[in-house]
Amino acid sequence: MFPKNAWYVACTPDEIDAKPLGRTICNEKIVFYRPQEGQVAAVEDFCPHRGAQLSLGRVCEGNLVCGYHGLVMGCDGKTVSMPGQRVQGFPKIRAYPVVERYGFVWVWPGDAAQADPAKIHHLEWAENPDWAYGGGLYHIQCDYRLMVDNLMDLTHETYVHSTSIGQKEIDESPVTTRTEGDRVITSRFMDNVMAPPFWRANLRGNHLADDVPVDRWQVCHFVPPSHIMIEVGVAHAGKGGYNADPKDKVYSIVVDFLTPETETSMWYFWGMARNFNPKDRNLTAQIRDGQARVFAEDTAVLEAQQRNLSAYPNRKLLMLNIDAGGVQARRIIDRLLAQEQPAQLAA
């Protein structure tokens, strides 16, 4: 259901600054912690002594100390010591490849030999001082692929987000879908429309008039296994739309990292990167709060959808032309799963 030979966002750095963090990713129970300042480690969240959760312990002198009987575990999964006991012969528990990059902690839950950090796709905005980012995390009770469908077809905005980013022109404007290698791109452009409330606020945030017609765009980029970057924005109508001069538009990237927890639950790391007024922290907070309300609406719909699908697993769903982005993304996911299947069978 989810490829394991891939980099997933596991947490944000601040989640492990004070103490270990236990998190299930792709059905793997993992504990994340800092052996030293600026370092990150990830091992099975399972003490080899009595099976306690190591995430309930603490970090001492670079090692993870179990909170049950004090067993000391190294970041390579090897037992270091235990008060009054000989434990050096304990078999190793699993250690996971982990990287801190772009303001996130990434983990590779599959074959460690294939875990090349170069495979983490480049996020230019995360290293550019001309951009600002604000975001959050939701724990959602649904199959991560339902969120892939949701984000690759934004038609639902008219209905789910009618008071924030939705407008009838989304329904009325055609969407195009194309595949480039392992990536899927869907695009929708709306010319000479009035901006919805969320975008009116962003226009004001860039000191632009918010009561005039705009050209609006949505360009969704799916990057396997489950990352979606959405170029969004509005420009004063007739100024060039997507290609307008920065002084005439607000342009942002909606950041969506979808990390499977189980077959019916996920971690949703969401946010928005923008290249206008990047030093305005109040604007960053305002956008983040507005986005949080929008994604909370998605959460309610998707969790109810999952409950329905779980109750009626044999019901066949209809496919329309607006579903093309999600369909193409799922085909890529299925291909990655098929590539991993021989290795799983051999194991």
C-alpha positions in Angstrom: 0.0 0.0 0.0 2.9 2.3 0.6 6.4 2.1 -0.9 9.1 1.7 1.8 12.2 2.4 -0.3 11.6 6.1 -0.2 12.3 9.2 2.0 9.4 10.3 4.1 9.1 13.3 6.4 9.1 11.9 9.9 8.9 15.0 12.1 10.0 18.6 12.4 13.3 19.2 14.2 11.7 20.9 17.2 9.7 17.7 18.0 12.9 15.9 19.0 14.9 18.8 20.6 13.7 18.1 24.2 13.1 14.3 24.3 12.8 11.2 22.1 9.8 11.0 19.8 8.0 7.7 19.0 6.2 7.7 15.7 4.8 4.9 13.5 5.7 5.4 9.8 4.7 2.8 7.1 3.7 0.4 9.9 7.2 0.7 11.4 7.4 1.8 15.1 10.4 4.2 15.2 11.9 6.4 17.9 13.7 9.6 16.8 16.1 11.4 19.0 19.3 13.5 19.1 22.5 11.7 20.1 24.3 15.1 20.1 23.2 18.6 19.2 22.7 18.9 15.4 22.5 15.1 15.0 19.5 12.8 14.6 19.1 9.1 15.0 16.3 6.6 14.5 15.9 3.1 15.8 13.1 0.6 16.4 10.9 1.8 19.2 11.4 -1.6 21.0 13.7 -2.4 23.9 15.3 -5.8 23.3 15.1 -6.5 27.1 11.3 -6.6 27.8 9.8 -4.9 24.7 9.2 -1.5 26.3 8.9 1.6 24.1 12.3 3.3 24.0 10.6 6.6 23.1 9.4 6.7 26.7 13.0 6.9 27.9 15.6 9.6 27.7 18.9 10.6 26.0 22.1 10.4 28.1 25.6 11.0 26.8 24.5 10.4 23.2 22.7 7.1 23.9 19.1 6.3 24.3 18.2 5.0 27.8 15.1 2.8 28.2 12.7 4.2 30.8 11.8 0.7 32.1 15.1 -0.9 33.4 17.7 1.5 32.2 19.1 -0.4 29.2 21.3 1.9 27.2 21.0 1.7 23.4 23.4 3.1 20.8 22.2 4.9 17.7 23.3 1.9 15.6 20.8 -0.3 17.3 23.5 -2.0 19.5 22.9 -2.4 23.2 25.6 -0.5 25.1 25.0 -1.4 28.7 22.5 -2.0 31.5 23.0 -1.5 35.2 24.4 -4.7 36.8 23.8 -6.8 33.7 25.8 -8.3 30.8 24.0 -7.2 27.7 26.7 -6.7 25.1 25.6 -10.0 23.4 22.1 -8.7 22.7 21.3 -8.7 19.0 21.0 -5.4 17.4 17.6 -3.8 16.9 16.9 -2.1 13.6 18.4 1.3 12.9 16.9 3.5 10.2 18.6 5.9 7.8 17.6 9.4 8.8 18.5 12.9 7.5 17.8 16.4 8.7 17.3 18.7 5.7 15.2 21.6 4.6 13.7 22.1 8.0 12.4 18.5 8.3 13.6 15.1 9.6 13.5 12.5 6.8 13.4 8.7 7.4 13.9 5.8 5.0 11.8 2.8 6.3 12.9 0.4 3.6 16.2 -1.2 2.5 18.9 0.8 4.2 21.4 0.0 1.4 19.2 2.0 -1.0 18.9 5.1 1.2 20.7 7.7 -0.8 20.1 11.2 0.7 20.5 12.6 -2.9 17.1 11.1 -3.6 15.4 13.7 -1.3 14.0 16.1 -3.9 15.5 19.6 -3.8 13.3 22.3 -2.1 14.8 25.5 -3.4 12.5 27.7 -1.3 13.7 26.1 1.9 17.3 27.4 1.4 16.5 30.8 0.0 16.3 33.9 2.3 13.8 35.5 -0.2 11.2 32.9 0.9 9.3 32.4 4.1 7.6 29.2 5.3 5.0 28.5 7.9 3.2 25.2 8.5 1.9 22.5 10.8 1.1 18.9 11.3 -2.2 17.0 11.3 -2.7 13.3 12.3 -5.5 12.1 10.0 -7.4 8.8 10.1 -7.4 8.0 6.4 -5.4 6.2 3.7 -2.7 8.7 2.5 -3.7 8.0 -1.1 -7.1 9.7 -0.4 -5.1 12.9 0.4 -3.2 12.4 -2.8 -6.5 12.3 -4.7 -7.7 15.4 -2.8 -4.6 17.5 -3.6 -4.3 16.5 -7.2 -7.9 17.5 -7.9 -8.7 20.9 -6.4 -12.3 20.9 -7.8 -13.5 20.2 -4.2 -12.4 23.7 -3.1 -15.7 25.1 -4.5 -17.6 22.9 -2.0 -15.4 22.1 0.9 -13.7 25.5 1.2 -16.5 27.8 0.0 -15.7 30.5 2.6 -11.9 30.6 2.1 -10.3 29.5 -1.2 -13.3 28.1 -3.1 -15.1 29.8 -6.0 -17.4 28.7 -8.7 -14.8 29.5 -11.5 -12.8 26.4 -10.3 -15.6 24.2 -11.5 -15.9 26.2 -14.8 -12.2 26.2 -15.7 -10.6 23.2 -17.5 -7.8 21.2 -15.8 -4.9 19.7 -17.7 -2.8 16.7 -16.6 0.6 15.5 -17.8 3.2 13.0 -16.6 6.9 13.7 -16.6 8.8 10.6 -15.6 7.7 9.8 -12.1 6.0 13.2 -11.6 2.5 14.2 -12.3 1.4 17.8 -12.9 -2.1 19.1 -13.0 -2.8 22.8 -14.0 -5.8 25.1 -13.8 -5.8 28.8 -14.8 -8.7 31.2 -14.1 -8.6 34.6 -15.7 -10.4 37.8 -14.8 -12.1 36.5 -11.6 -12.6 38.0 -8.2 -10.3 36.6 -5.5 -11.8 34.5 -2.7 -11.3 35.6 0.9 -8.0 33.8 1.5 -6.4 35.4 -1.5 -7.8 38.8 -0.9 -6.0 38.7 2.5 -2.8 37.7 0.7 -3.2 40.6 -1.8 -3.4 43.0 1.1 -0.4 41.2 2.6 1.6 42.2 -0.4 0.2 45.8 -0.4 -2.0 45.1 -3.5 -5.6 46.0 -4.1 -7.9 43.2 -3.2 -11.2 44.5 -4.8 -10.2 44.2 -8.5 -10.3 41.2 -10.9 -7.4 38.8 -10.8 -5.9 35.9 -12.8 -5.6 32.9 -10.6 -3.5 29.7 -11.0 -3.2 26.2 -9.4 -0.3 24.0 -10.6 -0.1 20.7 -8.6 3.2 18.7 -8.7 3.1 15.1 -7.4 6.5 13.7 -6.4 6.6 10.1 -5.3 6.1 8.6 -2.9 3.6 11.1 -1.6 4.8 14.7 -1.8 2.8 17.4 -3.5 3.9 20.9 -4.1 1.2 23.2 -5.4 2.0 26.5 -7.1 -0.8 28.9 -6.3 -1.4 32.6 -6.6 -3.3 35.5 -8.0 -2.2 38.5 -10.1 -4.1 41.6 -11.0 -5.9 40.8 -14.2 -4.1 41.5 -17.4 -0.7 41.8 -15.8 0.5 38.4 -17.1 -1.1 36.0 -14.6 1.3 33.2 -13.5 4.2 35.1 -15.3 3.3 38.5 -13.9 5.9 40.8 -12.3 6.2 40.1 -8.6 4.9 43.6 -7.8 1.6 42.7 -9.4 0.9 39.3 -7.8 1.1 37.0 -4.8 2.8 33.7 -5.5 3.1 30.8 -3.1 3.9 27.1 -2.9 1.5 24.9 -0.9 3.7 22.3 0.7 2.2 18.8 1.4 4.2 15.9 2.8 2.0 12.9 3.2 3.6 10.3 5.5 1.7 7.0 5.9 1.3 5.7 9.4 -0.8 2.7 8.8 -3.1 1.5 6.0 -5.8 3.9 7.2 -3.9 6.7 9.0 -1.3 9.3 8.1 0.9 12.2 9.2 0.2 15.3 7.2 2.9 17.9 7.2 1.4 21.0 5.6 2.5 24.6 5.0 3.0 27.4 2.6 6.2 28.9 1.2 5.9 32.4 -0.2 8.3 34.9 -1.9 6.5 38.2 -0.9 7.2 40.0 2.3 9.2 37.1 3.7 10.3 38.9 6.8 6.8 39.7 7.9 6.3 37.2 10.7 2.8 38.4 11.4 1.8 37.7 7.8 3.4 34.2 8.1 1.3 33.5 11.2 -1.8 34.9 9.5 -1.3 32.7 6.4 -0.6 29.6 8.6 -3.7 30.1 10.6 -5.8 30.5 7.5 -4.3 27.5 6.0 -4.9 25.5 9.1 -8.6 26.2 9.0 -8.7 25.2 5.3 -6.9 21.8 5.9 -9.1 21.1 8.9 -12.0 21.1 6.5 -10.2 18.6 4.3 -9.5 16.4 7.4 -13.2 16.1 8.3 -14.2 15.1 4.7 -11.3 12.6 4.3 -11.9 10.9 7.6 -15.6 10.5 6.9 -14.7 9.2 3.4 -12.3 6.6 4.9 -15.0 5.4 7.3 -17.4 5.0 4.4 -14.8 3.1 2.3 -13.9 0.8 5.2 -17.6 0.1 5.7 -18.2 -0.7 2.1 -14.8 -2.1 0.8 -16.4 -3.8 -2.3 -18.1 -0.7 -3.7 -16.6 0.4 -7.0 -15.9 4.1 -7.3 -16.6 6.2 -10.4 -13.7 7.9 -12.3 -14.2 11.3 -14.0 -11.8 13.5 -16.1 -11.1 15.6 -13.0 -9.6 12.6 -11.3 -6.8 12.2 -13.8 -4.1 13.7 -11.6 -4.9 11.3 -8.7 -5.2 8.3 -11.1 -1.8 9.0 -12.6 -0.2 9.5 -9.2 -1.6 6.2 -8.0 -0.3 4.4 -11.0 3.2 5.6 -10.1 2.7 4.5 -6.5 1.5 1.1 -7.7 4.6 0.8 -10.0 6.9 1.5 -7.0 5.1 -1.0 -4.9 5.4 -3.6 -7.7 9.2 -3.0 -7.9 9.5 -3.7 -4.2 7.4 -6.8 -4.3 10.2 -9.3 -5.3 12.4 -8.2 -2.5 9.6 -8.5 0.0 8.7 -12.1 -1.2 12.3 -13.1 -1.0 12.5 -11.9 2.6 
